[in-house]
């Protein structure tokens, strides 16, 4: 995977439960950022990591979730 390539991931919003698509930049690995849900507009905290197969993995948290 080239570092310039964005990856699209689908995941459930921790607030409303709707499936949303997010674009992930591999250079954001081991970082967190906040983006509003495309459905309910609440702020989701995303944490980007790699799984054991070197694939990008995204975890989504609400403001009340603990890391």
C-alpha positions as CSV (number, residue, x, y, z in Angstrom):
1,X,0.0,0.0,0.0
2,X,1.4,3.4,-0.9
3,X,1.3,6.1,1.7
4,X,-0.6,8.5,-0.6
5,X,-3.5,6.1,-1.1
6,X,-6.7,6.7,0.9
7,X,-8.7,3.7,2.1
8,X,-12.4,3.7,2.5
9,X,-13.8,1.9,5.6
10,X,-17.4,1.3,6.7
11,X,-18.3,1.3,10.3
12,X,-21.2,1.9,12.7
13,X,-21.6,5.3,14.3
14,X,-21.2,4.8,18.1
15,X,-24.2,7.2,18.6
16,X,-26.9,6.3,16.1
17,X,-25.6,2.9,14.9
18,X,-25.9,3.8,11.2
19,X,-23.2,2.5,8.9
20,X,-21.0,5.3,7.6
21,X,-18.1,5.4,5.2
22,X,-14.9,7.2,6.2
23,X,-11.7,7.8,4.2
24,X,-8.6,6.8,6.1
25,X,-5.1,8.2,5.3
26,X,-2.5,5.6,6.1
27,X,-0.1,8.4,7.3
28,X,-2.6,8.8,10.2
29,X,-1.5,5.5,11.6
30,X,-1.5,5.4,15.5
31,X,-3.2,8.8,15.6
32,X,-6.7,9.8,16.6
33,X,-8.9,12.5,15.1
34,X,-12.5,13.7,15.3
35,X,-15.0,13.8,12.5
36,X,-18.8,14.3,12.6
37,X,-21.2,11.5,11.8
38,X,-22.7,11.9,8.3
39,X,-26.1,10.8,9.7
40,X,-26.6,12.3,13.2
41,X,-23.8,14.9,13.1
42,X,-22.3,14.0,16.5
43,X,-18.5,14.0,16.9
44,X,-16.9,10.6,16.5
45,X,-13.3,10.0,17.7
46,X,-11.4,7.7,15.3
47,X,-8.3,5.8,16.2
48,X,-6.3,4.4,13.3
49,X,-4.1,1.3,13.7
50,X,-3.0,-1.8,11.8
51,X,-4.1,-5.3,12.4
52,X,-1.8,-8.4,12.3
53,X,-2.1,-8.5,8.5
54,X,-0.9,-4.9,8.1
55,X,-4.4,-3.8,7.1
56,X,-5.7,-0.5,8.4
57,X,-8.1,-0.8,11.3
58,X,-10.4,2.0,12.5
59,X,-12.0,2.2,15.9
60,X,-14.8,4.7,16.5
61,X,-15.6,6.1,19.9
62,X,-18.3,8.4,21.3
63,X,-17.3,11.2,23.6
64,X,-18.4,9.0,26.6
65,X,-16.4,5.9,25.6
66,X,-13.1,5.2,27.2
67,X,-9.9,4.3,25.2
